[in-house]
Amino acid sequence: MNAVFIKRILLFAASLLIWFIIHTAFVIIDGLKDELKPVDVAVVLGNKVEVNGQPSERLKARLDKSVELYDEGYYTSIIVSGGIGKEGYDEAKVMKSYLVGRGLPEDRIIEDNNGYNSYLTAQNASEIMKKMNFESVMVITQYFHVSRTKLAFKKMEHKEVYAAHAQIFEVRDIYSIVREFPAYYKYLLK
């Protein structure tokens, strides 16, 4: 290999690293800055259900945030979206049960049982929103996941997309933040 080729590779690697740092800073700032506006519906993204059938701490934090904002009057309907995890539980059913247990009216909670990833959640929630004449949406998820989730909803042609993050921080967020970099661009190019 000649020196020019090596320089180009190093320059490309340095540029990619700088872009990764800038992008990641934007994602973290965007995710931690809740956009609280009254909306037609909230969409709570699913996460792991424990082997005992209870929501994981991450999922509880999302659900608790949705209860808090519901109680504050930001929306009157909630879509809970998730799939069946390896533990064998339907995330959406577990989420709805948790919310009903926290005092939310059962008839205000809509299940999306096919939200196996954020993009499917956006597609499925969009269909539900059209049927119910909902236009504005607030997504509720982890802070590092907010930018990509908003992007998915905007790709479904929603103009009013707001977000709130769950109040939980874990060491494994580091992995999740790194993973968001390629995942965001995958969604962007869809």
C-alpha positions as CSV (number, residue, x, y, z in Angstrom):
1,M,0.0,0.0,0.0
2,N,1.3,3.4,-0.8
3,A,1.3,6.4,1.6
4,V,-1.5,8.3,-0.3
5,F,-3.9,5.4,0.1
6,I,-3.2,5.0,3.8
7,K,-3.7,8.8,4.3
8,R,-7.0,8.6,2.5
9,I,-8.2,5.7,4.7
10,L,-7.1,7.5,7.9
11,L,-8.8,10.7,6.7
12,F,-12.0,8.8,6.0
13,A,-11.9,7.0,9.3
14,A,-11.3,10.4,11.1
15,S,-14.1,12.0,9.3
16,L,-16.5,9.1,10.1
17,L,-15.5,9.3,13.8
18,I,-16.1,13.1,13.9
19,W,-19.5,12.6,12.2
20,F,-20.4,9.8,14.6
21,I,-19.6,12.1,17.6
22,I,-21.6,15.0,16.2
23,H,-24.5,12.8,15.3
24,T,-24.5,11.1,18.7
25,A,-24.4,14.4,20.5
26,F,-27.4,15.5,18.5
27,V,-29.3,12.3,19.3
28,I,-28.6,12.6,23.0
29,I,-29.6,16.3,23.2
30,D,-32.7,15.7,21.0
31,G,-33.7,12.7,23.2
32,L,-33.3,14.5,26.5
33,K,-35.3,17.6,25.4
34,D,-38.9,16.5,25.7
35,E,-41.3,18.2,23.2
36,L,-44.5,18.4,25.3
37,K,-47.5,19.6,23.3
38,P,-51.1,18.5,23.5
39,V,-51.6,15.8,20.9
40,D,-54.3,13.4,19.7
41,V,-52.5,10.3,20.8
42,A,-49.3,9.0,22.4
43,V,-47.4,5.9,21.2
44,V,-45.4,4.0,23.7
45,L,-42.8,1.7,22.2
46,G,-42.5,-1.8,23.6
47,N,-39.5,-3.3,25.3
48,K,-38.7,-6.5,27.1
49,V,-41.2,-8.3,29.3
50,E,-39.6,-10.3,32.1
51,V,-40.1,-14.0,32.4
52,N,-42.6,-13.4,35.2
53,G,-44.8,-11.5,32.8
54,Q,-44.0,-8.0,34.3
55,P,-42.6,-5.1,32.2
56,S,-38.8,-4.7,32.4
57,E,-37.6,-1.6,34.2
58,R,-37.0,0.1,30.8
59,L,-40.6,-0.7,29.8
60,K,-42.0,0.4,33.1
61,A,-40.2,3.7,32.8
62,R,-41.8,4.3,29.4
63,L,-45.2,3.4,30.7
64,D,-44.8,5.5,33.8
65,K,-43.9,8.5,31.6
66,S,-47.0,7.9,29.6
67,V,-49.2,7.8,32.7
68,E,-47.6,11.1,34.0
69,L,-48.2,12.9,30.7
70,Y,-51.8,11.4,30.4
71,D,-52.5,12.7,33.9
72,E,-51.2,16.1,32.9
73,G,-53.6,16.2,30.0
74,Y,-51.3,16.0,27.0
75,Y,-53.4,13.3,25.3
76,T,-56.5,11.2,25.9
77,S,-55.5,8.1,23.9
78,I,-52.5,5.8,23.9
79,I,-51.2,3.3,21.5
80,V,-49.1,0.6,23.1
81,S,-46.9,-1.1,20.5
82,G,-44.8,-4.3,20.8
83,G,-44.5,-7.8,19.7
84,I,-44.2,-11.2,21.3
85,G,-40.7,-11.4,22.8
86,K,-38.6,-14.5,23.4
87,E,-40.1,-14.7,26.9
88,G,-43.4,-15.5,25.2
89,Y,-45.4,-12.5,26.3
90,D,-47.3,-10.1,24.0
91,E,-45.7,-6.7,25.0
92,A,-48.7,-4.7,24.0
93,K,-51.0,-6.7,26.2
94,V,-48.7,-6.5,29.1
95,M,-48.3,-2.7,28.5
96,K,-52.1,-2.2,28.4
97,S,-52.5,-4.3,31.6
98,Y,-49.9,-2.2,33.4
99,L,-51.5,1.1,32.3
100,V,-55.0,-0.1,33.4
101,G,-53.5,-1.1,36.7
102,R,-52.2,2.5,37.0
103,G,-55.7,3.8,36.6
104,L,-55.9,4.6,32.9
105,P,-59.2,3.8,31.2
106,E,-59.0,0.6,29.2
107,D,-61.0,2.0,26.3
108,R,-58.4,4.8,25.8
109,I,-55.6,2.3,25.2
110,I,-55.1,0.8,21.8
111,E,-52.9,-2.3,21.2
112,D,-50.5,-2.7,18.3
113,N,-49.4,-6.3,18.7
114,N,-47.1,-6.2,15.6
115,G,-44.7,-3.5,16.7
116,Y,-41.6,-5.7,16.4
117,N,-39.4,-2.7,15.6
118,S,-39.7,1.1,15.6
119,Y,-40.4,1.3,11.9
120,L,-43.3,-1.3,12.2
121,T,-44.6,0.6,15.2
122,A,-44.7,3.8,13.1
123,Q,-46.4,2.0,10.2
124,N,-49.0,0.3,12.4
125,A,-49.6,3.4,14.6
126,S,-50.1,5.4,11.4
127,E,-52.8,3.1,10.2
128,I,-54.6,3.2,13.6
129,M,-54.2,7.0,13.6
130,K,-55.8,7.3,10.1
131,K,-58.8,5.1,11.2
132,M,-59.3,7.2,14.3
133,N,-58.7,10.6,12.6
134,F,-55.7,11.3,14.8
135,E,-53.2,13.8,13.3
136,S,-50.7,14.6,16.0
137,V,-48.6,12.1,18.0
138,M,-46.2,12.0,20.9
139,V,-43.7,9.1,20.9
140,I,-42.5,7.8,24.3
141,T,-39.3,5.8,24.4
142,Q,-35.7,5.9,25.7
143,Y,-33.8,9.2,25.1
144,F,-31.4,7.6,22.7
145,H,-34.2,6.2,20.6
146,V,-36.3,9.4,20.2
147,S,-34.6,10.8,17.0
148,R,-35.0,7.6,15.1
149,T,-38.5,7.1,16.2
150,K,-39.5,10.6,15.2
151,L,-37.9,10.0,11.9
152,A,-39.9,6.8,11.3
153,F,-43.2,8.7,12.1
154,K,-42.2,11.6,9.8
155,K,-41.5,9.1,7.0
156,M,-45.2,8.0,7.5
157,E,-46.0,11.7,6.6
158,H,-47.0,12.9,10.1
159,K,-46.4,16.6,10.4
160,E,-46.9,16.9,14.1
161,V,-44.5,14.4,15.9
162,Y,-43.4,15.2,19.4
163,A,-41.5,13.1,21.9
164,A,-40.9,12.4,25.6
165,H,-38.2,10.2,27.1
166,A,-38.5,7.6,29.9
167,Q,-36.8,8.6,33.1
168,I,-34.2,5.8,33.2
169,F,-30.5,5.6,32.5
170,E,-28.5,2.4,32.4
171,V,-25.0,1.4,31.6
172,R,-26.2,-0.5,28.6
173,D,-27.3,2.8,27.1
174,I,-23.8,3.1,25.8
175,Y,-24.3,0.2,23.5
176,S,-27.7,1.5,22.5
177,I,-26.4,5.0,21.7
178,V,-23.7,3.4,19.4
179,R,-26.3,1.2,17.7
180,E,-28.5,4.3,17.0
181,F,-25.9,5.7,14.6
182,P,-26.3,3.0,11.8
183,A,-29.9,2.4,12.7
184,Y,-30.8,6.1,12.1
185,Y,-29.3,6.1,8.6
186,K,-31.0,2.8,7.8
187,Y,-34.3,4.4,8.6
188,L,-33.4,7.6,6.7
189,L,-32.7,5.6,3.6
190,K,-35.9,3.5,3.8
